[in-house]
Amino acid sequence: MSIKRSKQRGSGRRDFAEEHYGFGKASEPDKTWEEYMAGQPDEAFVPYSLAARFEKGTLINHAKFGKGIVVNVEANRVEVLFSDGKKKLGHGAPATQG
């Protein structure tokens, strides 16, 4: 004997969740490393240093990973997109007033 299940129905509030919580929203596609690096002169890249502070969009040149761009900034770390993928690196702590 089989039991026929009825089709589950949603609450109809999907667009509410998308609108207020960001679920299901299509974010703009990330650029590739090649797109970021296209046409960038060598002078545009700053040497990476753990003590330096970086902002989103800064072009850096890392001794081991090569050229990259800062794609996300946290308090003590930056996420940098290199040709072989994203890496999280440390960067200088914000200046404190004393």
Beta strands, then each sheet from edge to edge (+ up, - down):
strand 1: 46-47
strand 2: 59-62
strand 3: 66-73
strand 4: 77-82
strand 5: 85-90
sheet 1: 1+ 2+ 3- 4+ 5-
end
